Amino acid sequence: MNTLSALRAFLGLLPVLRPERRGMLWSYLVGTASSLALAALTVLTAWAVGHAVVDQAPPDPLWWALVLWLVLLRTALTWQEMDVSHALAYRVLARLRMALFDSYARSVPGRRREHSGRAAAVAMDDIEKLEFFYAHTVAQLGASLTLFLASSATAFLLLPEAGAVMVVGSLLVASSALCWAHTARRLGEREQSERSALSTRIVDSLGALREVLAYGLAPRIVAETGAATARAAGIARRGEMLSQLVTAVRELVLTAVVIGVIAASATGAGVLSNEAAVRISPAELPALIALALAGVTAIADATTALTRLHPLVASADRVSAGIGRPPVVAPPEAPRPLPDGPLGLRLRNVSFGYAGRKPILTSWSADIAPGEHVGLVGPSGSGKSTVVALAARLWDPASGAVELVAADGTGVSVADLDDACLRGAVALVDQEATLFHGTVRDNLSRGCPPRSDAELAAALERVGAGDWIGLDDGLGEGGLRLSGGQRARLALARALVRRPRVLLVDEVTASLDPATERAVSEVIAGFRGTVLIASHRAETLARLERLIDVTEPVSVPRKAGV
């Protein structure tokens, strides 16, 4: 990756941070004012020393007043700069993570077979590294460049030779950022790759904790994790050593530039030449040297900051790729209204396939009348869950259409509906439905209009959960304190609270005991609306009006129990 590509990686995230442009501008202005105040203090102090030594004249009261004002200003600006940059850092962190979450929500990582560990590494590690760059380093670079331009312009006015040496020397210092830049970026990419793989390994191990304990895999996993951590730390050490080497080269160049500025200034002041060549008072010499050094040091600081950005290019690329993921379903340009009353489903010549695999549905069609309860049957992997997901518009078909159908037969494509409108009419209960950390009330009311406690409690009673859990009970992370049957009941209650007109159920009774399956099936059978349920359980299918075999290109309905 070259320097231009690296620059594009960082610029690519700026549109996401557009709402923070005022904060970034304010951070730059405060940082620049603070840097200029410090440079002014340095130059004034050098000016006073020069006049005290050469002219034997102490500073006048105006000098003392100006220095005191600059000290107070610098103190206030330093505090303000810290406050602004820290507040901006938190907002940048939130913006990038929200953008990444929104992208993942729109693109459904599961369809592309991506690992949650890699996603976690991007969301946590990569974004935290970039947070400091956008909240602080950008302003620091801008302030350093402004200080350099101001000091170099002033130096040119006072003594062109000193200004010329300063500019040429600063270019040499800045060029040190290119030293071993490719190697630094490559090490950064390798480190991020190792840390991503480590995150993946840890997520897998924690997700399969029972298997790890049952098969005695803990020592092996600990050893592998330690080795991966050591590899990542080793790469990081190599990167730090390279950074120190570049810094050493920069310090040598900077020392040569300082000597050149001092020599040029001393020559102009007649210290190293005859009196006829004097173009600046020897008393002003320390102030001129201090001014030039302030500008050159600013460039050196900016170059150091740029050098430390090389390892972040991989992070910027990964975050940018995550945020720029194409959505699985795109919002309609002109949303259509959804008709009132009962709704059915119609799938017309639908084709669909997962990334890297042959199509699982090809020109498949089915009609479900409003209020009808229909089951999807077929062997595992035949596409039952895919049909349910398409009906819920978690994905869009490669071809064909999925429609919600009114009682008069009028159909509206789910792709033409506003998302809020669609989610208000269609509810999905998935086999692996996730319960959120919090109370039962939080879970039941999440994502739906306000509901009274009485209605929420009635939903619990409806699914047979009212006698073993209450609205204020906590569920823990993912509802881990509950059994599979209890989670299924609460997931069903959460769907019913939304008052949907179409209920989609995907294998929710697959791993339930007979009594719980019977209870859940009775609740679904009592739903007053359209039901499409994917299942292979006889108890669940027996209560449905008809079955549709997903293995048939054009579905041929079969009566339940056949």
C-alpha positions as CSV (number, residue, x, y, z in Angstrom):
1,M,0.0,0.0,0.0
2,N,1.5,3.4,-1.0
3,T,1.2,6.7,0.7
4,L,-1.7,7.8,-1.5
5,S,-3.7,4.7,-0.7
6,A,-3.0,5.3,3.0
7,L,-4.3,8.8,2.7
8,R,-7.5,7.5,1.0
9,A,-8.0,5.1,3.8
10,F,-8.2,7.9,6.4
11,L,-10.1,10.3,4.1
12,G,-12.7,7.5,3.4
13,L,-14.0,7.7,7.0
14,L,-14.5,11.5,7.0
15,P,-18.1,11.4,5.6
16,V,-19.1,9.3,8.6
17,L,-17.7,12.0,10.9
18,R,-19.3,14.9,9.0
19,P,-21.5,15.8,12.0
20,E,-18.4,16.3,14.1
21,R,-16.7,18.8,11.7
22,R,-17.4,21.7,14.0
23,G,-15.8,19.9,16.9
24,M,-12.8,19.0,14.8
25,L,-12.5,22.6,13.6
26,W,-12.8,23.9,17.1
27,S,-10.2,21.5,18.3
28,Y,-7.8,22.7,15.5
29,L,-8.4,26.4,16.4
30,V,-7.8,25.8,20.1
31,G,-4.7,23.7,19.4
32,T,-3.4,26.3,17.0
33,A,-3.9,29.2,19.4
34,S,-2.2,27.2,22.1
35,S,0.8,26.4,19.9
36,L,1.1,30.0,18.8
37,A,0.9,31.2,22.3
38,L,3.7,28.9,23.4
39,A,5.8,29.9,20.4
40,A,5.2,33.6,21.2
41,L,6.3,33.0,24.8
42,T,9.5,31.3,23.6
43,V,10.3,34.1,21.1
44,L,9.6,36.9,23.7
45,T,11.8,35.2,26.3
46,A,14.6,34.9,23.8
47,W,14.2,38.5,22.7
48,A,14.4,39.7,26.4
49,V,17.5,37.6,26.9
50,G,19.2,38.9,23.8
51,H,18.6,42.6,24.8
52,A,19.6,41.9,28.3
53,V,22.9,40.5,27.2
54,V,23.7,42.8,24.3
55,D,22.1,46.1,25.3
56,Q,22.3,45.5,29.1
57,A,18.6,46.6,29.2
58,P,16.0,44.7,31.3
59,P,12.5,44.1,29.9
60,D,10.0,46.9,30.3
61,P,6.6,46.6,32.1
62,L,4.8,46.1,28.8
63,W,6.9,43.0,28.1
64,W,6.1,41.6,31.6
65,A,2.4,42.3,31.0
66,L,2.4,40.6,27.6
67,V,4.3,37.5,29.0
68,L,1.9,37.2,31.9
69,W,-1.1,37.4,29.6
70,L,0.4,34.8,27.3
71,V,1.1,32.5,30.3
72,L,-2.5,32.8,31.4
73,L,-3.8,32.3,27.9
74,R,-1.6,29.3,27.3
75,T,-2.9,27.7,30.6
76,A,-6.5,28.3,29.6
77,L,-6.0,27.0,26.1
78,T,-4.2,23.9,27.3
79,W,-7.2,23.1,29.6
80,Q,-9.7,23.8,26.9
81,E,-7.7,21.8,24.3
82,M,-7.8,18.7,26.6
83,D,-11.5,19.2,27.3
84,V,-12.4,19.6,23.6
85,S,-10.3,16.7,22.4
86,H,-11.6,14.3,25.0
87,A,-15.2,15.2,24.3
88,L,-14.6,14.9,20.6
89,A,-12.9,11.5,21.1
90,Y,-16.0,10.0,22.7
91,R,-18.2,11.4,19.9
92,V,-15.9,10.1,17.2
93,L,-15.8,6.7,18.9
94,A,-19.6,6.6,19.0
95,R,-20.0,7.8,15.4
96,L,-17.7,5.2,14.0
97,R,-19.3,2.4,16.0
98,M,-22.8,3.5,15.2
99,A,-22.0,3.6,11.5
100,L,-20.4,0.2,11.7
101,F,-23.3,-1.3,13.6
102,D,-25.7,0.3,11.1
103,S,-23.8,-1.2,8.2
104,Y,-23.8,-4.7,9.8
105,A,-27.5,-4.4,10.6
106,R,-28.2,-3.6,6.9
107,S,-25.9,-6.2,5.5
108,V,-26.6,-9.2,7.8
109,P,-23.1,-10.6,8.2
110,G,-24.4,-14.2,8.7
111,R,-25.3,-14.4,5.0
112,R,-21.7,-13.7,4.0
113,R,-20.3,-16.2,6.5
114,E,-18.3,-13.7,8.5
115,H,-17.0,-14.4,11.9
116,S,-18.3,-12.3,14.9
117,G,-14.7,-12.3,16.4
118,R,-13.4,-10.4,13.4
119,A,-16.3,-8.0,13.6
120,A,-15.6,-7.5,17.3
121,A,-12.0,-6.7,16.6
122,V,-13.0,-4.0,14.1
123,A,-15.6,-2.5,16.4
124,M,-13.4,-2.5,19.5
125,D,-9.7,-2.5,18.6
126,D,-9.5,-0.8,15.2
127,I,-12.0,2.0,16.0
128,E,-10.3,2.7,19.4
129,K,-7.0,3.2,17.6
130,L,-8.6,5.6,15.0
131,E,-10.5,7.5,17.7
132,F,-7.3,9.4,18.8
133,F,-6.3,10.2,15.2
134,Y,-9.5,11.9,14.3
135,A,-10.1,13.6,17.7
136,H,-6.5,14.8,18.3
137,T,-3.9,14.0,15.7
138,V,-5.8,15.8,12.8
139,A,-6.0,19.0,14.9
140,Q,-2.3,18.5,16.0
141,L,-1.2,18.2,12.3
142,G,-3.2,21.3,11.3
143,A,-1.8,23.3,14.3
144,S,1.8,22.3,13.5
145,L,1.4,23.3,9.8
146,T,-0.1,26.6,10.8
147,L,2.7,27.3,13.2
148,F,5.3,26.4,10.7
149,L,3.8,28.7,8.0
150,A,3.5,31.6,10.5
151,S,7.0,31.2,11.8
152,S,8.6,30.7,8.4
153,A,6.8,33.7,6.9
154,T,8.1,35.9,9.8
155,A,11.6,34.5,9.5
156,F,11.7,35.3,5.8
157,L,10.7,38.9,6.6
158,L,13.4,39.3,9.3
159,L,16.2,37.4,7.5
160,P,15.5,35.6,4.2
161,E,18.6,33.3,4.6
162,A,17.3,32.0,7.9
163,G,13.8,31.5,6.4
164,A,15.2,29.6,3.4
165,V,17.3,27.2,5.6
166,M,14.3,26.7,7.8
167,V,12.0,25.7,4.9
168,V,14.6,23.4,3.2
169,G,15.4,21.8,6.6
170,S,11.7,21.3,7.4
171,L,11.2,19.5,4.1
172,L,14.1,17.2,4.9
173,V,12.6,16.5,8.3
174,A,9.2,15.9,6.8
175,S,10.7,13.5,4.3
176,S,11.8,11.2,7.1
177,A,8.2,10.1,7.4
178,L,8.7,8.2,4.2
179,C,11.6,6.2,5.6
180,W,10.6,2.5,5.9
181,A,7.0,3.6,5.5
182,H,6.0,0.5,3.5
183,T,7.6,-1.8,6.1
184,A,5.8,0.0,8.9
185,R,2.5,-0.3,7.2
186,R,3.1,-4.0,6.5
187,L,4.0,-4.6,10.2
188,G,0.8,-2.8,11.1
189,E,-1.3,-5.0,8.8
190,R,0.4,-8.2,10.2
191,E,-0.3,-7.1,13.8
192,Q,-3.9,-6.3,13.1
193,S,-4.3,-9.7,11.3
194,E,-2.8,-11.5,14.3
195,R,-5.1,-9.7,16.7
196,S,-8.1,-10.4,14.6
197,A,-7.3,-14.1,14.5
198,L,-6.8,-14.0,18.3
199,S,-10.2,-12.4,18.8
200,T,-11.7,-15.1,16.6
201,R,-10.1,-17.8,18.6
202,I,-11.2,-16.4,21.9
203,V,-14.8,-15.9,20.7
204,D,-14.9,-19.5,19.4
205,S,-13.6,-20.8,22.7
206,L,-16.0,-18.9,24.9
207,G,-18.9,-19.9,22.7
208,A,-18.0,-23.6,23.0
209,L,-17.1,-23.5,26.7
210,R,-18.9,-26.8,27.5
211,E,-17.1,-28.6,24.7
212,V,-13.8,-27.1,25.8
213,L,-14.3,-28.4,29.3
214,A,-15.7,-31.8,28.2
215,Y,-12.9,-32.6,25.9
216,G,-10.1,-31.1,28.0
217,L,-9.2,-28.5,25.4
218,A,-8.4,-25.7,27.9
219,P,-4.6,-26.2,28.1
220,R,-4.3,-26.4,24.3
221,I,-6.4,-23.2,23.9
222,V,-4.5,-21.4,26.5
223,A,-1.2,-22.4,24.8
224,E,-2.4,-21.3,21.4
225,T,-3.8,-18.0,22.7
226,G,-0.5,-17.4,24.4
227,A,1.5,-18.1,21.3
228,A,-0.8,-15.8,19.2
229,T,-0.5,-13.1,21.8
230,A,3.3,-13.5,21.7
231,R,3.4,-13.2,17.9
232,A,1.3,-10.0,18.0
233,A,3.5,-8.6,20.7
234,G,6.6,-9.5,18.7
235,I,5.3,-7.7,15.6
236,A,4.4,-4.7,17.7
237,R,7.9,-4.6,19.2
238,R,9.4,-4.7,15.7
239,G,7.1,-1.8,14.7
240,E,8.2,0.2,17.7
241,M,11.9,-0.5,17.0
242,L,11.4,0.7,13.4
243,S,9.6,3.8,14.7
244,Q,12.5,4.5,17.1
245,L,15.0,4.1,14.2
246,V,13.0,6.6,12.0
247,T,12.9,8.9,15.0
248,A,16.7,8.7,15.4
249,V,17.2,9.6,11.7
250,R,14.8,12.5,12.1
251,E,16.7,13.8,15.2
252,L,20.0,13.8,13.2
253,V,18.4,15.7,10.4
254,L,16.8,18.1,12.9
255,T,20.1,18.7,14.6
256,A,21.7,19.6,11.2
257,V,18.8,22.0,10.5
258,V,19.2,23.7,13.8
259,I,22.9,24.2,13.2
260,G,22.1,25.6,9.8
261,V,19.5,28.0,11.2
262,I,21.9,29.2,13.9
263,A,24.7,29.7,11.4
264,A,22.5,31.6,8.9
265,S,21.1,33.8,11.7
266,A,24.5,34.4,13.2
267,T,25.9,35.4,9.8
268,G,23.1,37.8,9.3
269,A,23.7,39.4,12.7
270,G,27.4,39.8,11.9
271,V,28.6,37.4,14.5
272,L,30.3,35.2,11.9
273,S,31.1,38.0,9.3
274,N,32.2,41.6,9.1
275,E,30.1,44.5,10.3
276,A,29.1,45.5,6.7
277,A,27.1,42.3,6.4
278,V,24.9,43.0,9.5
279,R,21.2,43.0,8.6
280,I,19.8,42.2,12.0
281,S,20.8,43.4,15.5
282,P,22.7,40.8,17.5
283,A,20.2,41.5,20.3
284,E,17.5,40.1,18.0
285,L,19.5,36.9,17.2
286,P,18.1,34.7,20.0
287,A,14.5,35.7,19.1
288,L,15.1,34.8,15.4
289,I,16.7,31.5,16.3
290,A,13.8,30.7,18.7
291,L,11.3,31.6,16.0
292,A,12.9,29.3,13.4
293,L,13.3,26.5,15.9
294,A,9.6,26.7,16.8
295,G,8.6,26.2,13.2
296,V,11.1,23.4,12.5
297,T,10.1,21.7,15.8
298,A,6.4,21.9,14.7
299,I,7.2,20.1,11.5
300,A,9.2,17.5,13.4
301,D,6.3,16.9,15.8
302,A,3.9,16.5,12.8
303,T,6.3,14.1,11.1
304,T,6.5,12.0,14.2
305,A,2.7,11.9,14.4
306,L,2.5,10.8,10.7
307,T,5.1,8.1,11.2
308,R,3.0,6.6,14.0
309,L,0.0,6.5,11.7
310,H,1.5,3.8,9.4
311,P,0.3,0.9,11.6
312,L,-3.2,2.5,11.6
313,V,-3.7,2.2,7.9
314,A,-4.9,-1.4,8.2
315,S,-7.3,-0.3,10.9
316,A,-8.7,2.5,8.7
317,D,-9.1,0.1,5.8
318,R,-10.9,-2.5,7.9
319,V,-13.3,0.0,9.5
320,S,-13.9,1.7,6.1
321,A,-14.6,-1.7,4.5
322,G,-17.0,-2.5,7.3
323,I,-18.9,0.7,7.1
324,G,-19.0,0.6,3.3
325,R,-20.5,-2.8,3.1
326,P,-23.4,-3.0,0.6
327,P,-26.8,-3.5,2.2
328,V,-28.5,-6.7,1.7
329,V,-31.8,-4.9,1.4
330,A,-32.0,-1.3,0.2
331,P,-34.7,1.2,1.3
332,P,-37.3,2.0,-1.3
333,E,-37.1,5.3,-3.1
334,A,-40.8,5.8,-3.0
335,P,-42.4,3.7,-0.2
336,R,-45.9,2.4,-0.9
337,P,-48.7,2.3,1.7
338,L,-49.7,-1.0,3.2
339,P,-53.5,-1.8,2.9
340,D,-55.5,-2.2,6.0
341,G,-57.0,-5.5,7.2
342,P,-55.7,-9.1,7.0
343,L,-52.6,-9.8,4.9
344,G,-51.4,-12.9,3.1
345,L,-48.1,-13.7,1.5
346,R,-47.2,-14.3,-2.1
347,L,-43.8,-15.5,-3.4
348,R,-43.5,-15.3,-7.2
349,N,-40.6,-17.0,-9.1
350,V,-38.2,-16.5,-6.2
351,S,-34.6,-17.4,-6.6
352,F,-31.9,-17.1,-3.9
353,G,-28.5,-18.4,-3.0
354,Y,-25.9,-17.8,-0.3
355,A,-22.5,-16.3,-1.2
356,G,-20.2,-18.9,-2.7
357,R,-22.9,-21.6,-2.9
358,K,-25.3,-22.8,-5.6
359,P,-28.9,-21.4,-5.4
360,I,-31.0,-22.9,-2.7
361,L,-34.3,-21.6,-4.3
362,T,-34.9,-21.4,-8.1
363,S,-38.1,-19.9,-9.5
364,W,-40.0,-21.0,-6.4
365,S,-43.6,-19.8,-5.9
366,A,-46.2,-20.0,-3.2
367,D,-49.5,-18.3,-2.2
368,I,-50.8,-17.9,1.4
369,A,-54.2,-16.4,1.9
370,P,-54.8,-13.8,4.5
371,G,-55.5,-15.5,7.8
372,E,-54.3,-18.9,6.7
373,H,-51.9,-21.0,8.8
374,V,-49.4,-22.7,6.6
375,G,-46.3,-24.9,7.3
376,L,-43.1,-25.3,5.3
377,V,-41.8,-28.8,5.1
378,G,-38.7,-30.4,3.5
379,P,-35.4,-31.9,4.5
380,S,-32.7,-29.9,6.3
381,G,-31.0,-27.5,4.0
382,S,-33.9,-27.4,1.5
383,G,-34.7,-23.7,2.1
384,K,-37.4,-23.6,4.7
385,S,-35.6,-21.0,6.8
386,T,-34.6,-19.1,3.7
387,V,-38.3,-18.7,2.7
388,V,-39.1,-17.4,6.1
389,A,-36.2,-14.9,6.0
390,L,-37.2,-13.7,2.6
391,A,-40.8,-13.2,3.8
392,A,-39.4,-11.1,6.7
393,R,-37.2,-9.3,4.2
394,L,-34.0,-10.0,6.1
395,W,-32.7,-10.6,2.6
396,D,-34.0,-9.8,-0.9
397,P,-34.3,-12.6,-3.5
398,A,-31.9,-12.6,-6.5
399,S,-34.9,-12.6,-8.7
400,G,-38.7,-12.8,-8.3
401,A,-40.8,-11.0,-5.7
402,V,-42.2,-11.4,-2.2
403,E,-45.5,-9.6,-1.6
404,L,-47.9,-8.9,1.2
405,V,-51.4,-9.6,-0.2
406,A,-54.7,-7.9,0.9
407,A,-58.0,-9.7,1.0
408,D,-58.9,-8.5,-2.5
409,G,-55.8,-10.0,-4.0
410,T,-53.9,-6.7,-4.3
411,G,-50.2,-7.3,-3.6
412,V,-47.5,-5.0,-2.4
413,S,-43.9,-6.0,-2.7
414,V,-42.1,-6.0,0.7
415,A,-39.2,-4.2,-1.1
416,D,-41.6,-1.3,-1.7
417,L,-42.5,-0.8,1.9
418,D,-40.9,1.5,4.5
419,D,-39.0,-0.7,7.0
420,A,-41.0,0.6,10.0
421,C,-44.3,-0.2,8.2
422,L,-43.1,-3.7,7.3
423,R,-41.9,-4.5,10.8
424,G,-45.2,-3.3,12.2
425,A,-47.1,-5.7,10.1
426,V,-44.8,-8.7,10.1
427,A,-43.2,-10.4,13.2
428,L,-40.5,-13.1,13.1
429,V,-39.9,-15.7,15.8
430,D,-36.6,-17.4,15.0
431,Q,-35.2,-20.7,16.3
432,E,-32.2,-18.8,17.7
433,A,-34.1,-15.7,18.8
434,T,-31.9,-13.5,21.1
435,L,-33.2,-12.1,24.3
436,F,-31.5,-8.9,25.3
437,H,-29.8,-8.1,28.6
438,G,-32.3,-6.4,30.9
439,T,-35.8,-7.1,32.3
440,V,-38.6,-9.1,30.7
441,R,-40.5,-5.7,30.3
442,D,-37.5,-4.3,28.3
443,N,-37.5,-7.3,26.0
444,L,-41.2,-7.5,25.4
445,S,-41.6,-3.7,24.6
446,R,-38.4,-3.4,22.6
447,G,-39.0,-2.2,19.1
448,C,-42.8,-1.7,19.3
449,P,-45.1,1.1,20.3
450,P,-45.7,1.7,24.0
451,R,-47.7,-1.1,25.7
452,S,-49.2,-1.1,29.2
453,D,-47.9,-3.5,31.8
454,A,-51.3,-5.2,31.7
455,E,-50.9,-6.0,28.0
456,L,-47.4,-7.2,28.6
457,A,-48.5,-9.4,31.4
458,A,-51.3,-10.8,29.3
459,A,-48.8,-11.7,26.6
460,L,-46.8,-13.7,29.2
461,E,-50.0,-15.5,30.3
462,R,-50.9,-16.2,26.7
463,V,-47.7,-18.1,26.2
464,G,-47.8,-19.8,29.6
465,A,-45.0,-17.8,31.2
466,G,-46.9,-15.8,33.7
467,D,-46.5,-18.3,36.5
468,W,-42.7,-18.5,36.4
469,I,-41.5,-15.1,35.4
470,G,-42.5,-11.4,36.0
471,L,-42.0,-8.2,34.1
472,D,-39.3,-6.9,36.4
473,D,-37.3,-10.1,36.4
474,G,-33.8,-9.8,34.8
475,L,-32.9,-12.2,32.0
476,G,-29.1,-11.9,32.0
477,E,-27.0,-11.7,28.9
478,G,-28.8,-13.5,26.0
479,G,-31.4,-15.0,28.4
480,L,-28.8,-17.5,29.6
481,R,-30.6,-18.1,32.9
482,L,-33.6,-19.5,31.0
483,S,-34.1,-22.9,29.4
484,G,-34.6,-23.3,25.6
485,G,-38.3,-23.7,26.1
486,Q,-38.6,-20.6,28.3
487,R,-36.6,-18.5,25.8
488,A,-38.9,-19.7,23.0
489,R,-42.0,-18.7,25.0
490,L,-40.7,-15.2,25.7
491,A,-39.6,-14.8,22.0
492,L,-43.1,-15.7,21.0
493,A,-44.6,-13.3,23.5
494,R,-42.4,-10.5,22.2
495,A,-43.7,-11.1,18.7
496,L,-47.3,-11.1,19.8
497,V,-47.0,-7.9,21.7
498,R,-46.2,-6.2,18.4
499,R,-49.8,-7.1,17.2
500,P,-48.6,-8.3,13.8
501,R,-50.8,-9.2,10.9
502,V,-48.4,-11.9,9.7
503,L,-46.5,-14.2,12.1
504,L,-43.4,-15.9,10.7
505,V,-42.0,-18.8,12.8
506,D,-38.7,-20.6,12.0
507,E,-38.2,-24.0,13.8
508,V,-39.0,-22.5,17.2
509,T,-40.2,-25.9,18.5
510,A,-37.2,-27.8,17.1
511,S,-35.5,-28.6,20.4
512,L,-38.4,-28.3,22.8
513,D,-39.8,-31.1,25.0
514,P,-43.2,-32.4,24.0
515,A,-45.2,-30.5,26.7
516,T,-43.5,-27.2,25.8
517,E,-43.9,-27.8,22.1
518,R,-47.6,-28.5,22.6
519,A,-48.1,-25.3,24.5
520,V,-46.2,-23.2,22.0
521,S,-48.1,-24.8,19.1
522,E,-51.4,-24.1,20.8
523,V,-50.4,-20.4,21.1
524,I,-49.5,-20.2,17.4
525,A,-52.7,-22.0,16.4
526,G,-54.7,-19.4,18.3
527,F,-53.1,-16.5,16.5
528,R,-55.7,-14.5,14.6
529,G,-53.7,-13.7,11.5
530,T,-51.6,-15.3,8.9
531,V,-49.0,-17.8,10.0
532,L,-46.1,-19.2,8.0
533,I,-44.1,-21.7,10.1
534,A,-41.0,-23.7,9.1
535,S,-40.8,-26.9,11.0
536,H,-40.2,-30.6,10.9
537,R,-42.0,-31.5,14.1
538,A,-45.2,-33.5,13.7
539,E,-46.9,-31.9,16.7
540,T,-46.4,-28.4,15.3
541,L,-47.4,-29.3,11.7
542,A,-50.5,-31.2,12.7
543,R,-52.2,-28.0,13.9
544,L,-51.7,-26.2,10.5
545,E,-54.3,-25.9,7.8
546,R,-52.0,-27.0,5.0
547,L,-48.3,-27.7,4.2
548,I,-46.1,-26.5,1.4
549,D,-43.1,-28.6,0.3
550,V,-40.2,-26.2,-0.4
551,T,-38.4,-28.8,-2.6
552,E,-41.1,-28.5,-5.3
553,P,-40.3,-25.7,-7.9
554,V,-43.9,-24.5,-7.8
555,S,-45.4,-25.4,-4.4
556,V,-48.2,-27.9,-4.3
557,P,-50.1,-27.6,-1.1
558,R,-50.6,-30.7,1.0
559,K,-53.0,-31.0,3.9
560,A,-51.5,-31.1,7.3
561,G,-50.9,-34.6,8.5
562,V,-50.4,-36.0,5.0
